[in-house]
Amino acid sequence: MIIILNNVKLALHLLTLGALKMKRELLVKLKTVFGRDLIYPICNDSKLICELLNVKTLNDYQIRKLTALDYRLAFNQEDYDFNCQN
């Protein structure tokens, strides 16, 4: 989404209010493989980021950099819901 603002004061005001800052959410899945916690991409955006980084999972360093770019990780809730039916 591209917003063109002719008024510089208005643009600066919106930027300080956070109106132009877009939060992005990445849907990921946490899996434990051989005792290691690995974060796998689920949504198209997270898959694209992993493809750009040429990796299959995201590590701590990459997650810190993504959060610095205002990305937020959302873990797949259905993986953690247990259906105990007797």
N, C-alpha and C positions, 0 to 999 in steps of 0.2 A: 504494500500500500504506500503510495507516494502522495505526500501532502505538500502543496506549494503554497507558501505564505508570503505575501507581498510586504507585510508589515513586520519589521524586524523586532520591534518591541513586543508585539503579540506572540511571535515565535518564541522569544526568550521567556515570556511569562508562561506560556503553555509548557515549555520545557522544564521550568522550575516547578510547576505544579505536577509534573509527571504525566501530562496528557499525551505527549508525543512518545513517551517511553512505553513500548509494548512488551508485556510479559508473555513469554512463550512457555508452553508446558510440553514436556517430553514424556511419553508413556513408556516405561521400562519395566523389566521383570528381573527380580533378584533370584538367582539360582546358586545353590552351593554345589560345587563340583570338586571332588577330591579334597574337601575341607576348605576350599577357597570360595569366597562370595564373589560371584560374577554378575555384572549388570548387563542384561541383554536388551536391545532395542525392540519395541513393539510397534509404535506408530511410524508413519512414513517419514516424519521429520527426524526422529531419532535414528531410523535406518539410514537416511540420507547422510546424517552427520557421521555415522560409523563408516559409511562408504567413503566419504571424503577423507576421513582419517585413516582409511585402509585397515580397519580393525573390526572384529566381530563383537567385542564387548568394550564397555567404557571403564577406564580405570580412575583412581582418585584424582590424579592430576587433571585429566580431561574434564571430569565433573566439576572441579573447582573453577576451571576456565569457563565452562559453560554457564555456571552460576554467576560468574563475573559479567557475562554477557546477558544477564537477566533471564536465563533459562531456568525452569523449575522442573525437578524430576517428580513424576507421579508414578507410584508403583501400582502395578496391576492388582487390585484388591481381590479379585476372584481367586487368585492363587493362594491367598491366605485365609479364605473362608473354608472352614471345615464343616461338612454336613455329617453330623453324627445322628444317624437314624437307626434305631434298633427295632 
